[in-house]
Amino acid sequence: MPGLWRRGTIFQYRVRVPADVATVLGRSHISRSLNTSSMRDARRALILTAYVLIATEM
């Protein structure tokens, strides 16, 4: 799944921010911990986290 990666044993979600939004936010990527080491749980958490990021930060 795009944006899903593992940092140590915990899965993370990372998404690139569009250039015009990046100038406002001051960063080119947004990363969030999914707080799980299970791939199955990470996939579920990724969907919810992506939705929340789109709704609140972008």
N, C-alpha and C positions, 0 to 999 in steps of 0.2 A: 504494500500500500504506500502511495507517495506520502512523504513527510514523516513516516514512521521510522524511528531509529532507536537503537539501544545505547544507553550511556551507562556503562558498567552492567548492572543487572536490571536496571529500570528502563522501561520504554519511554521515549520522548516523542513529541509531535513538533515539527518545525515546518514553517511555511514562509515563503518569500513574500514580501510586501510590495505592492506596485510602487513604482518610482515616485509618483505624485503623492502617495500616502506616506512613503518613507521619509520624505522631506518634512512632513508634519510630525510624524512619530519620532524621527531622529534615529531610526534603525532600519536595516534592510530585511531582517528576519524576525519572526516572533516564534519563540520556543516555549513549550509547556510540558511539564512532567505529567505523565499519565498515571504515575504512582502504582505501577504494577510491573511484575517481572513475567507475567503470563502473556503470551502472544494472543491468546483468545480474548482475554480481558482488555488488552491493549487495543485491539481492533474495535471493540465496542466503545471504549473510552475515546478513541480517536474520532469517531463519528460525532459524539456529543461535544467534544472539545472544539472540533472544526466549526460546528454550528455556533457555539458560543463565541468563538473568536470573530466569526463573520458578523454576528449580530451586535457585538459590543465594540470591537476595536477597529474594524475596517469600515 
